[in-house]
Amino acid sequence: MLTNTDKGNLEVQDELAKREQYVLAREQAAKDLESQLQDKAGALKYSEADLNTQSEMISRANVELLKRQRATSVAEAEVANRDRAIKEREIQADAGFVAKNREALDKLTTQHTELRTEVDRVQAELDSTRLRSIENLDAWFATERATRMASLDAELQADRTRHKNTLQSERDAQVAVLAEQQSQLENGQQAHAKTREELEAKEGALYRLQREVQLREEVAEGLRTGMKREIDEQARDKVAALEQRMDALRGDHQKALETVNSLQSQLNDREHLFARFDENPEEWLRRFDNLKKKCKTLEDELLARPSASDNEKLNALLEKDRILTVDLVRLSRENTQLSAEQHKWNVSEAVVAQHKQMREIAEKKYDVIVAEVGKYKEDINRLTKLHERPAERAARIGTIEMPVFTDIKRAPDTSALKEIDWLDGIITACEASNMRFPKRLIHAFHTSLKAAEMAPLAILSGVSGTGKSELPRLYSRFGGLEFLALPVQPNWDSPQSLFGFFNSIDNRFNATDVLRAMVQMQHPVKHESYKNGLSDRLLLILLDEMNLAHVEQYFSDLLSGLEKRRGDDKDSFLNIDLGAGEEPYRLSLGRNVLWVGTMNEDETTKTLSDKVIDRANLLHFPRPKTLQSRTDLTLAPEVPLLAKTIWDQWLVKKSPFTPEHLTPFRTGLEEINTRLEHVGRALGHRVWQSIEYYIANHPEVIDARKEGDIDALQRAMRLAYEDQLVLKVMPKLRGIETSGDSKRKCLDPIRSFIETPGLGLNLAEDFDIACKVGHGAFIWNSAKYLEKDE
């Protein structure tokens, strides 16, 4: 059984065992804390390395910034010098040009040579200055912007793009305004000065917009600097917190080590006491309790007192913190200085941009001055031409009066030549050349040319390849007429396309063959200043594919001039513009020039207006029933030129018929005109006058009258009247609807008239075809009536 002493020893041993476990646990915790402190010390070393790296980077940035600051200062000085040079050039240019402009306005007629020399000299100086400035500034901006604006472009791109678009739109608007104002500079120097003030005001507005962009860039730079400073402060606070936590952990570790050493010392003392006082345990226990109390007191005192090593480490860390704080303050001060220098550099860049803008304004002013110089040069040239009129007019007229036809063979003037025999000769020569045309078609074509007094234009239409262009050529070749073919171009839009125009670039009149041929046809045979005159012969001009362009645009003036000849023995004239400051050339529209045109009807051509149709005879070539071969392309010999006096003998200028002879034809035309009222169409007096004139000039009518054959005369008059219904009336029905009231009230009555037994017209089949092929609209495009007389 255990005594009280044994129980006390066991309790002491249990207490020592617990204290030993506690010490071991504290030792393990201290080791863990020491490991964490080592890790944090490593992290702190990395942080110190990063701070050192940043310090080095800031130092290098400071050096680079100093270099850039020096380069910026040099560039600012260079830009300022260049700006002063540009302003001086601008002032000199403005003053010089104002004086020269006033001098040019006062003395253009006598001092144009000196003004041109002065303008060229000043312009050369401005060109040289502008090129040098542009080259130097562009080179400088290309190098500086590539190295200095890379970091700022990404953040300010949006603002720059928006303001750039705004500036561009305003510049475009100002360019448009400048273009409009440039046209007003002729009003005088006062308007010029006012325009310059407005331009300077608008330039100031552009400069204010540019300044606003610069201020926004500076605000953005300030925000970026503040963010960087805030990040540095947060990093510094985090480092300080980590250092404080590391110091606390080191203190805990040191206290744990001291506690372990103290407990070990107490344990050794107690074991020594047990060895010494084994015979008196009560004394040992008493002393042990006293030592225990003393140990507790000392332990509490040790826990409250820092160690020497801790003090050394603390002092070392405090010293290091002081050094880092000094470095941080120094780096912050340097950072602030660098930010200020960067702001200064941004301001310098803004000034450079302003100088560039001013350079662009100077370039625009230079362009305006160059335009003014060009305008004054044009005025000088125009006024100079006033003193050179006689020679220039003679040169321009010389190109017009250059003959087209030189190989001229005249036929003898034999008044015994009969018109029918002459036409039969043309038909025979065409057949000998393997070209066959219906006899009635050739007679209709010939009569249309004779009726030029009432209808000055003959138009040939029909299927391509049926001889529309060959008939006028062969008619002229075998009938003895000069012939000129002119292909019409789609871009013809004025009489200049037909006759020519004055070329101000070459300072000469570009005359067409048509104009030259018309002039040659009006000159007498033996003219003292003009050779190869053909006023005694005839000319046939062919406008090939005449409806590729609008006939009313390029032929209307000539058509009106030809119409003015009606009823007047004198020829009418057409004025040809020879250029500014020249009296127009009077072109005589002689009756020995005949006009014919060909046309196709497809999607590439233009339709003819009523004005053209009323003043023309529209012949439609029939679709061939059998396709003919042409084994020999050789043409029959060309005949000499027919005398105009013979042609004039064939013309019937006064109707030989009594009203009774023409009553059936007039009544029929009036019936058609009445029916046209239901569709809003009408036939005028000109149509009937043209029909009557055509009938009187038809060769078969003339021959029957000479022979006194009444039956032949009636037949010939019917054929001529039938021709005119096709040539003059049926084109007026084009586009009328072939159904409903239009058909019932207009087309059907006209068809009934065509089948009137007394007239003997053969147009019913062609009329029915015209009602069917137009997809609901009347379109006359056949000529089966020609087959009825073959």
C-alpha positions in Angstrom: 0.0 0.0 0.0 1.4 3.4 -1.1 2.3 5.9 1.5 1.6 9.6 1.2 5.2 10.2 0.1 4.8 7.7 -2.7 1.6 9.3 -3.8 3.2 12.7 -3.7 6.1 11.4 -5.8 3.7 9.9 -8.3 1.8 13.2 -8.6 5.0 15.1 -9.1 6.1 12.6 -11.8 2.7 12.9 -13.6 3.0 16.7 -13.4 6.5 16.5 -14.8 5.3 14.2 -17.6 2.5 16.6 -18.5 4.9 19.5 -18.4 7.3 17.5 -20.6 4.6 16.8 -23.2 3.6 20.4 -23.1 7.2 21.5 -23.7 7.5 19.0 -26.6 4.3 20.3 -28.1 5.6 23.9 -27.8 8.9 22.8 -29.3 7.0 21.4 -32.3 4.9 24.5 -32.6 8.1 26.6 -32.4 9.7 24.5 -35.2 6.6 25.0 -37.3 6.7 28.7 -36.7 10.4 28.8 -37.5 9.7 27.0 -40.8 6.9 29.6 -41.6 9.2 32.4 -40.6 11.9 31.0 -42.9 9.4 30.9 -45.8 8.2 34.4 -45.0 11.8 35.5 -44.8 12.4 34.0 -48.3 9.3 35.8 -49.6 10.6 39.0 -48.0 13.9 38.5 -49.8 12.0 38.1 -53.1 10.1 41.3 -52.2 13.3 43.1 -51.5 14.7 41.8 -54.8 11.6 43.1 -56.6 11.9 46.4 -54.9 15.6 46.6 -56.0 14.6 45.7 -59.6 11.9 48.3 -59.6 14.4 50.8 -58.2 16.8 50.0 -61.0 14.0 50.3 -63.6 13.0 53.6 -62.2 16.6 54.8 -62.3 16.9 53.7 -66.0 13.5 55.3 -66.7 14.8 58.5 -65.1 17.9 58.4 -67.3 15.8 57.7 -70.4 13.3 60.5 -69.4 16.2 62.9 -69.1 17.4 61.9 -72.6 13.9 62.3 -74.0 13.5 65.6 -72.2 16.6 66.9 -73.9 15.5 65.5 -77.3 12.0 67.1 -76.7 13.6 70.4 -76.0 15.7 70.2 -79.1 12.6 69.2 -81.1 10.6 72.1 -79.6 13.2 74.5 -80.6 13.4 73.1 -84.1 9.6 73.1 -84.5 9.5 76.7 -83.2 12.1 77.8 -85.7 10.2 76.0 -88.5 6.9 77.5 -87.4 8.5 81.0 -87.5 9.9 80.3 -90.9 6.5 79.0 -92.2 4.7 82.1 -90.7 7.2 84.4 -92.3 6.7 82.6 -95.6 3.0 82.8 -95.2 3.1 86.6 -94.4 5.4 87.2 -97.3 3.2 85.1 -99.6 0.0 86.9 -98.5 1.5 90.3 -98.9 3.1 89.4 -102.3 0.0 87.9 -103.7 -2.3 90.7 -102.6 -0.1 93.2 -104.3 0.3 91.0 -107.4 -3.5 90.4 -107.6 -4.3 94.1 -107.4 -1.6 94.7 -110.0 -3.0 91.9 -112.2 -6.5 93.3 -112.0 -5.4 96.8 -112.9 -2.8 96.0 -115.6 -3.7 92.6 -117.1 -3.7 93.9 -120.6 -0.2 95.4 -120.5 1.8 93.5 -117.8 0.6 89.9 -118.1 4.2 88.7 -118.8 5.7 90.2 -115.7 2.8 88.9 -113.5 3.3 85.3 -114.8 7.0 85.5 -114.1 6.5 86.8 -110.6 3.8 84.2 -109.9 6.0 81.3 -111.1 8.9 82.6 -108.9 6.8 82.9 -105.7 5.1 79.6 -106.4 8.6 77.9 -106.7 9.7 79.4 -103.4 6.5 78.2 -101.7 6.9 74.7 -103.2 10.5 74.5 -102.0 9.6 75.7 -98.5 6.6 73.4 -98.3 8.5 70.4 -99.4 11.4 71.0 -97.0 9.0 71.5 -94.1 7.0 68.5 -94.9 10.0 66.2 -95.2 11.6 67.4 -92.0 8.5 67.3 -89.9 7.3 64.0 -91.3 10.7 62.4 -90.6 10.7 63.8 -87.0 7.2 62.7 -86.3 7.8 59.2 -87.8 10.7 58.5 -85.4 9.4 60.3 -82.2 5.8 59.0 -82.3 7.0 55.4 -82.9 9.0 55.4 -79.6 7.0 57.8 -77.3 3.3 57.3 -78.1 3.1 53.4 -78.0 2.0 53.3 -74.4 -0.5 56.2 -74.7 -2.2 55.2 -78.0 -3.9 52.1 -76.5 -5.7 54.1 -73.8 -6.5 57.3 -75.8 -7.4 55.6 -79.1 -11.1 55.8 -78.5 -11.1 59.6 -77.7 -8.7 60.3 -80.5 -10.8 58.4 -83.1 -14.0 60.1 -82.0 -12.4 63.6 -82.1 -10.5 62.7 -85.3 -13.9 61.8 -87.0 -15.4 65.1 -85.6 -12.4 67.1 -86.9 -12.5 65.3 -90.2 -16.2 65.9 -90.7 -15.7 69.6 -89.9 -12.7 69.7 -92.2 -14.7 68.2 -95.0 -17.5 70.7 -94.4 -14.9 73.5 -94.4 -13.4 72.1 -97.6 -16.8 72.2 -99.2 -17.3 75.7 -97.9 -13.9 76.7 -99.2 -14.7 75.3 -102.6 -17.9 77.4 -102.6 -16.1 80.4 -101.3 -13.4 80.0 -103.9 -15.9 80.5 -106.7 -16.8 83.9 -105.1 -13.3 85.2 -105.0 -13.9 87.0 -108.3 -16.2 89.5 -106.6 -13.2 91.4 -105.2 -10.5 91.6 -102.5 -13.1 92.5 -99.8 -14.8 89.2 -100.1 -11.4 87.5 -100.1 -10.5 89.2 -96.8 -13.8 88.3 -95.3 -13.3 84.7 -96.3 -9.8 84.7 -94.8 -11.2 85.9 -91.4 -13.9 83.2 -91.5 -11.2 80.6 -92.2 -9.1 81.9 -89.3 -12.1 81.7 -87.0 -12.7 78.1 -88.0 -9.1 77.3 -87.6 -9.3 78.7 -84.0 -12.3 76.4 -83.4 -10.3 73.4 -84.6 -7.4 74.4 -82.3 -9.8 74.6 -79.3 -11.1 71.1 -80.1 -7.5 69.9 -80.4 -6.8 71.5 -77.0 -9.8 69.8 -75.4 -8.4 66.4 -76.6 -5.0 67.3 -75.0 -6.6 68.2 -71.7 -8.5 64.9 -71.6 -5.2 63.1 -72.3 -3.6 65.0 -69.4 -6.6 64.0 -67.1 -6.1 60.4 -68.1 -2.4 60.6 -67.4 -3.2 62.0 -63.9 -5.6 59.2 -63.2 -3.0 56.6 -64.2 -0.3 58.3 -62.0 -2.7 58.3 -59.0 -3.5 54.6 -59.5 0.2 53.7 -59.7 0.8 55.7 -56.4 -2.1 53.9 -54.7 -0.8 50.5 -55.8 2.7 51.4 -54.4 1.2 52.4 -51.1 -0.8 49.2 -50.8 2.3 47.1 -51.5 4.2 49.0 -48.9 1.4 48.5 -46.3 1.3 44.8 -47.1 5.1 44.4 -46.6 4.9 46.2 -43.3 2.1 43.9 -42.1 4.1 40.8 -43.1 7.2 42.1 -41.2 5.2 42.7 -38.1 3.7 39.3 -38.2 7.1 37.7 -38.7 8.5 39.6 -35.7 5.6 38.4 -33.5 6.2 34.8 -34.6 10.0 35.1 -33.9 9.2 36.4 -30.4 6.9 33.5 -29.7 9.5 31.0 -30.8 12.2 32.6 -28.6 9.9 32.5 -25.6 9.1 28.8 -26.2 12.9 28.0 -26.3 13.5 29.9 -23.1 10.6 28.0 -21.4 12.1 24.7 -22.4 15.5 25.6 -21.1 14.1 26.7 -17.8 12.0 23.6 -17.3 15.0 21.4 -18.1 17.1 23.3 -15.6 14.4 22.9 -13.0 14.2 19.2 -13.7 17.9 18.8 -13.2 17.8 20.7 -9.9 15.0 18.5 -8.7 16.8 15.3 -9.6 19.8 16.7 -7.7 17.6 17.5 -4.7 16.2 14.0 -4.8 19.7 12.6 -4.7 20.7 14.8 -1.8 17.5 14.8 0.3 16.4 11.3 -0.2 16.3 10.7 3.6 14.0 13.8 4.2 11.3 13.9 1.5 9.2 16.5 3.4 12.1 18.9 3.3 12.5 18.2 -0.3 8.9 18.7 -1.0 8.9 22.0 0.8 11.9 23.2 -1.0 10.4 21.9 -4.3 7.3 23.9 -3.7 9.3 27.0 -3.0 11.4 26.4 -6.2 8.2 25.7 -8.1 6.8 29.1 -7.0 10.0 30.8 -7.8 10.2 29.0 -11.2 6.7 30.2 -11.9 7.6 33.7 -11.0 10.8 33.6 -13.1 8.9 32.0 -16.0 6.3 34.8 -15.9 9.1 37.3 -15.8 10.9 35.6 -18.7 7.7 35.5 -20.7 7.3 39.2 -20.3 10.9 40.0 -21.1 12.4 40.0 -24.7 15.6 38.2 -25.3 18.9 39.8 -26.5 18.7 38.0 -29.9 15.2 39.3 -30.3 16.3 42.8 -29.6 19.1 42.5 -32.1 16.8 41.1 -34.8 14.2 43.8 -33.9 16.8 46.5 -34.2 18.1 45.0 -37.5 14.6 44.9 -38.9 13.8 48.4 -37.7 17.0 49.6 -39.3 16.1 47.8 -42.5 12.6 49.3 -42.4 14.0 52.7 -42.0 16.3 52.2 -45.0 13.4 50.8 -47.1 11.2 53.7 -46.0 13.9 56.2 -47.0 14.2 54.4 -50.4 10.5 54.3 -50.8 10.2 58.0 -50.1 13.0 58.7 -52.5 11.4 56.5 -55.2 8.1 58.2 -54.6 9.7 61.5 -55.0 11.5 60.3 -58.2 8.2 58.9 -59.5 6.4 62.2 -58.9 9.3 64.0 -60.7 9.0 61.5 -63.6 5.2 62.0 -63.8 5.7 65.8 -63.9 8.4 65.4 -66.6 6.1 63.0 -68.5 3.3 65.6 -68.3 5.7 68.2 -69.6 6.6 65.9 -72.4 2.8 65.4 -73.2 2.4 69.2 -73.3 5.4 69.4 -75.6 3.8 66.8 -77.9 0.6 68.8 -77.9 2.5 71.9 -78.9 4.2 69.9 -81.7 0.7 68.7 -82.8 -0.5 72.3 -82.8 2.5 73.3 -85.0 1.6 70.4 -87.3 -1.9 71.6 -87.4 -0.7 75.1 -88.2 1.4 73.6 -90.9 -1.6 71.9 -92.4 -3.5 75.2 -92.3 -0.6 76.9 -94.1 -0.7 74.2 -96.7 -4.4 74.7 -97.3 -3.8 78.5 -97.6 -1.0 77.7 -100.1 -3.4 75.5 -102.1 -6.0 78.3 -102.1 -3.3 80.7 -103.3 -2.2 78.3 -106.0 -5.8 77.9 -107.2 -6.1 81.7 -107.3 -2.9 81.9 -109.3 -4.3 79.4 -111.8 -7.5 81.3 -112.1 -5.6 84.5 -112.8 -3.5 82.7 -115.3 -6.7 81.6 -117.1 -7.9 85.2 -117.0 -4.6 86.4 -118.5 -4.8 83.8 -121.2 -8.4 84.7 -121.9 -7.6 88.4 -122.1 -4.5 87.7 -124.2 -6.7 85.9 -126.7 -8.6 89.1 -127.3 -5.5 90.4 -129.0 -5.1 87.3 -131.2 -8.6 87.0 -132.6 -7.9 87.5 -136.3 -5.3 84.8 -136.6 -7.1 82.3 -134.4 -10.4 82.9 -136.2 -8.8 82.2 -139.5 -7.2 79.0 -138.1 -10.5 77.8 -136.7 -12.4 78.5 -139.9 -9.6 76.8 -141.8 -10.4 73.5 -140.2 -14.0 73.9 -141.0 -13.4 74.8 -144.6 -11.1 71.9 -145.3 -12.7 69.9 -148.2 -13.9 66.3 -147.6 -14.3 65.2 -151.2 -11.4 65.8 -153.6 -11.8 63.1 -156.3 -14.8 64.7 -158.1 -16.3 63.5 -161.3 -19.2 65.5 -162.6 -21.8 64.2 -165.0 -22.8 66.4 -167.9 -25.8 68.6 -167.3 -28.3 66.9 -169.6 -31.9 68.1 -168.9 -33.2 65.3 -171.1 -32.6 62.6 -168.3 -35.9 61.2 -167.2 -36.5 60.5 -163.5 -38.0 57.1 -164.1 -35.1 56.1 -166.3 -32.6 57.3 -163.7 -34.3 55.2 -161.0 -34.4 52.2 -163.2 -30.7 52.6 -163.7 -30.2 52.5 -159.9 -32.3 49.4 -159.6 -30.4 47.7 -162.4 -27.0 48.6 -160.9 -28.1 47.3 -157.5 -29.2 43.9 -159.1 -25.9 43.8 -160.9 -24.2 44.1 -157.5 -26.3 41.3 -156.1 -28.3 43.6 -154.0 -32.1 43.5 -154.6 -34.6 46.0 -153.1 -38.3 46.2 -153.9 -38.9 48.7 -156.7 -41.6 50.4 -154.7 -39.3 50.7 -151.7 -36.6 52.5 -153.8 -39.3 54.8 -155.2 -40.6 55.6 -151.7 -37.0 56.3 -150.5 -36.4 58.5 -153.5 -39.7 60.4 -153.0 -38.9 60.9 -149.3 -35.7 62.6 -150.2 -37.5 64.8 -152.7 -40.1 65.8 -150.1 -37.3 67.2 -147.8 -39.0 70.6 -148.0 -41.9 69.2 -145.9 -40.1 66.3 -144.2 -36.3 66.9 -144.2 -35.4 63.5 -142.7 -35.9 60.0 -144.1 -35.7 57.2 -141.6 -35.1 53.5 -142.5 -36.1 50.9 -139.9 -36.5 47.2 -139.9 -34.8 43.9 -139.4 -31.0 44.1 -139.1 -29.2 42.9 -142.3 -32.0 43.8 -144.7 -30.0 46.6 -146.4 -31.0 49.7 -144.4 -27.5 51.2 -144.6 -26.7 49.7 -148.1 -29.7 51.4 -149.8 -28.5 55.0 -149.2 -24.9 54.1 -150.1 -25.9 52.3 -153.4 -28.5 54.9 -154.2 -25.8 57.6 -154.0 -23.2 55.4 -155.8 -25.4 54.6 -158.8 -27.4 57.8 -158.7 -24.5 60.2 -158.7 -24.7 61.7 -155.2 -21.8 62.3 -152.8 -22.2 60.1 -149.8 -21.1 60.4 -146.2 -21.9 57.9 -143.5 -21.7 58.9 -139.9 -22.1 56.3 -137.1 -24.1 57.8 -134.2 -22.6 57.3 -130.7 -24.6 56.6 -127.5 -23.0 59.6 -125.8 -24.1 62.2 -128.3 -26.1 64.9 -126.3 -25.7 68.2 -128.2 -25.2 69.6 -131.7 -21.4 69.7 -131.0 -21.4 65.9 -131.3 -22.6 66.3 -134.9 -20.6 69.3 -136.0 -17.6 69.5 -133.7 -16.5 71.9 -131.0 -13.7 74.4 -130.0 -10.9 72.5 -128.2 -9.6 75.1 -125.7 -6.7 72.8 -124.7 -5.3 72.6 -128.3 -6.7 76.1 -129.1 -8.3 74.8 -132.3 -11.7 73.9 -133.6 -12.3 70.2 -134.0 -14.6 70.0 -137.1 -16.3 66.8 -138.0 -16.6 65.5 -141.6 -20.3 66.3 -141.6 -19.6 70.0 -141.0 -16.8 70.1 -143.5 -18.9 68.3 -146.1 -21.8 70.7 -145.6 -19.5 73.7 -146.0 -18.0 72.2 -149.1 -21.5 71.6 -150.6 -22.3 75.4 -150.3 -19.1 76.7 -152.0 -19.3 77.5 -155.7 -17.3 75.4 -158.2 -14.8 78.0 -159.0 -14.3 79.9 -155.8 -11.3 82.3 -155.5 -10.3 81.0 -152.0 -11.9 77.6 -151.8 -11.2 74.6 -154.0 -13.4 71.6 -154.8 -16.7 73.5 -154.2 -19.8 71.3 -154.8 -22.7 73.7 -154.7 -23.8 72.3 -158.1 -24.1 68.7 -156.9 -25.9 66.7 -154.2 -24.8 65.2 -150.9 -26.6 62.4 -149.0 -25.6 62.1 -145.3 -26.4 58.9 -143.5 -26.9 58.9 -139.7 -26.3 55.2 -139.0 -28.1 53.8 -135.9 -29.4 57.3 -135.2 -31.5 56.3 -132.2 -28.6 55.0 -130.1 -28.7 58.5 -128.7 -31.6 60.9 -128.2 -32.2 62.4 -131.7 -33.8 65.5 -130.1 -30.6 66.3 -128.3 -28.1 66.3 -131.1 -30.3 66.8 -134.2 -33.1 69.2 -133.0 -31.2 72.5 -133.9 -30.5 71.2 -137.4 -34.0 69.9 -137.8 -35.5 73.2 -136.8 -33.1 75.0 -139.2 -34.1 72.7 -142.1 -37.7 73.3 -141.4 -37.3 77.1 -141.6 -36.4 76.8 -145.3 -40.0 75.8 -146.0 -41.6 78.3 -148.4 -38.5 80.5 -148.7 -36.2 80.6 -151.6 -33.3 81.6 -149.4 -31.3 79.1 -147.4 -31.4 79.2 -143.6 -28.3 79.3 -141.5 -27.0 77.5 -138.4 -24.5 79.2 -136.1 -21.5 77.2 -135.2 -19.8 78.2 -132.0 -16.1 79.0 -132.5 -15.2 79.5 -128.9 -15.3 82.3 -126.4 -14.9 85.8 -127.8 -15.4 84.7 -131.4 -18.3 85.5 -133.7 -20.1 82.2 -134.6 -19.5 80.7 -138.1 -22.7 80.9 -140.2 -23.3 77.5 -141.8 -25.7 77.7 -144.8 -28.3 74.8 -144.9 -28.5 74.4 -148.6 -31.1 72.2 -150.2 -28.5 70.1 -152.0 -27.7 68.3 -148.7 -30.1 65.4 -148.0 -30.5 63.6 -144.7 -31.3 60.0 -144.0 -31.1 57.9 -140.9 -31.3 54.2 -139.9 -32.6 52.8 -136.7 -33.1 49.6 -134.8 -35.8 48.9 -132.2 -34.3 47.1 -129.2 -33.4 47.7 -125.6 -30.3 49.6 -126.5 -32.0 52.3 -128.6 -34.2 55.3 -127.9 -37.7 55.8 -129.2 -38.4 58.7 -131.6 -40.5 61.6 -130.3 -43.6 63.0 -132.2 -41.5 66.1 -133.2 -39.1 63.9 -135.1 -41.8 61.6 -136.6 -43.8 64.6 -137.8 -40.8 65.9 -139.7 -39.7 62.6 -141.1 -40.7 59.8 -143.4 -40.4 56.5 -141.6 -39.7 53.6 -144.1 -39.9 50.0 -142.7 -37.9 47.4 -144.5 -39.8 44.1 -144.9 -38.7 40.8 -143.4 -37.3 38.8 -146.4 -39.5 35.9 -147.6 -36.5 34.1 -149.1 -32.9 34.5 -148.1 -30.7 35.6 -151.0 -27.1 34.7 -151.7 -24.4 37.2 -152.7 -21.8 35.2 -154.4 -20.0 38.2 -155.9 -19.3 41.2 -153.7 -18.1 43.4 -156.6 -20.2 46.5 -157.0 -21.2 48.0 -160.3 -19.2 51.0 -161.5 -19.8 54.3 -159.7 -21.5 56.9 -161.9 -20.5 60.6 -162.1 -22.1 63.2 -159.9 -25.6 64.2 -160.8 -26.1 67.9 -161.5 -28.3 69.7 -159.0 -30.2 71.4 -161.8 -31.5 68.0 -163.0 -32.6 67.2 -159.4 -34.3 70.5 -159.2 -36.2 69.8 -162.4 -37.7 66.7 -160.8 -39.0 68.5 -157.8 -42.7 69.6 -157.8 -42.9 72.6 -155.5 -46.6 73.3 -156.2 -49.4 70.8 -156.0 -50.8 70.0 -159.5 -54.0 68.5 -158.2 -57.5 69.9 -157.9 -59.4 69.5 -154.6 -61.5 66.8 -156.3 -58.4 64.7 -157.0 -57.4 64.7 -153.3 -60.8 64.6 -151.6 -60.9 60.8 -151.0 -57.4 60.9 -149.5 -58.1 64.0 -147.4 -61.5 62.5 -146.2 -59.8 59.3 -145.2 -57.1 61.1 -143.2 -59.7 63.2 -141.4 -61.6 60.0 -140.5 -58.4 58.6 -139.0 -57.8 61.9 -137.1 -61.4 61.7 -135.7 -60.8 58.2 -134.4 -57.5 59.2 -132.8 -59.4 61.7 -130.6 -60.6 58.7 -128.5 -57.0 57.8 -127.5 -55.7 61.3 -127.0 -53.8 61.4 -130.3 -54.1 63.9 -133.2 -52.7 64.6 -136.7 -51.8 68.2 -137.5 -51.8 70.2 -140.7 -48.2 69.3 -141.4 -49.1 65.6 -141.8 -51.6 66.3 -144.6 -49.3 68.9 -146.2 -46.5 66.3 -146.2 -48.8 63.6 -147.7 -49.9 66.0 -150.5 -46.4 67.1 -151.2 -45.2 63.4 -151.3 -47.9 62.4 -153.7 -47.1 65.3 -156.0 -43.3 64.3 -156.1 -43.8 60.6 -156.5 -41.9 59.6 -159.7 -44.7 57.3 -160.9 -47.3 60.1 -160.4 -45.1 62.5 -162.3 -44.6 60.1 -165.1 -48.3 59.2 -165.4 -49.2 62.9 -165.5 -46.7 63.5 -168.3 -48.0 60.5 -170.2 -51.6 61.6 -169.6 -52.6 58.1 -168.4 -55.5 58.7 -166.0 -55.7 55.1 -164.8 -51.9 55.0 -164.2 -52.2 58.3 -162.4 -54.9 57.0 -160.1 -53.0 53.9 -159.3 -49.8 55.9 -158.7 -51.6 58.3 -156.4 -53.1 55.4 -154.4 -49.7 53.8 -154.0 -48.2 57.2 -152.9 -51.0 57.7 -150.5 -50.6 54.2 -149.1 -46.9 54.9 -148.7 -47.6 58.0 -146.7 -50.1 56.2 -144.4 -47.3 53.8 -143.6 -44.5 56.5 -143.4 -46.4 59.2 -141.6 -49.7 57.9 -140.0 -49.0 54.4 -138.7 -46.0 55.6 -136.5 -48.4 58.0 -134.8 -50.5 54.9 -133.7 -47.6 53.3 -131.8 -48.5 52.3 -128.3 -52.3 52.4 -128.5 -53.9 49.6 -126.6 -55.3 46.8 -128.8 -58.2 46.0 -126.5 -61.1 47.8 -124.8 -62.4 51.2 -125.9 -59.1 52.0 -127.7 -59.7 49.0 -130.0 -63.4 49.5 -130.4 -63.4 53.3 -130.9 -60.1 53.8 -132.6 -58.3 50.8 -134.2 -61.3 49.0 -135.5 -62.7 52.0 -137.4 -59.3 52.8 -138.8 -59.0 49.2 -140.1 -62.5 49.5 -141.6 -61.3 52.6 -143.4 -58.2 50.8 -144.7 -60.5 48.2 -146.4 -62.6 50.8 -148.1 -63.1 49.4 -151.7 -62.8 52.8 -153.4 -59.2 53.4 -152.1 -57.8 50.0 -152.8 -55.3 50.0 -149.9 -53.4 46.8 -149.1 -52.6 47.5 -145.5 -55.1 45.3 -143.7 -52.6 42.4 -143.1 -49.9 44.6 -141.8 -52.4 46.4 -139.6 -53.5 43.1 -138.1 -49.9 42.1 -137.4 -49.3 45.5 -135.7 -52.3 44.7 -133.4 -50.8 41.3 -132.4 -47.1 41.6 -132.0 -47.0 44.4 -129.5 -48.3 42.5 -126.5 -51.4 44.6 -126.1 -50.0 47.7 -127.8 -50.1 48.7 -131.5 -46.6 48.5 -133.1 -46.2 48.7 -136.9 -43.1 46.6 -137.9 -44.0 44.8 -141.1 -44.2 45.7 -144.8 -46.2 43.0 -146.5 -48.0 45.7 -148.6 -44.9 46.0 -150.7 -45.4 42.4 -151.8 -48.8 43.1 -153.3 -47.4 45.1 -156.2 -44.6 42.8 -157.2 
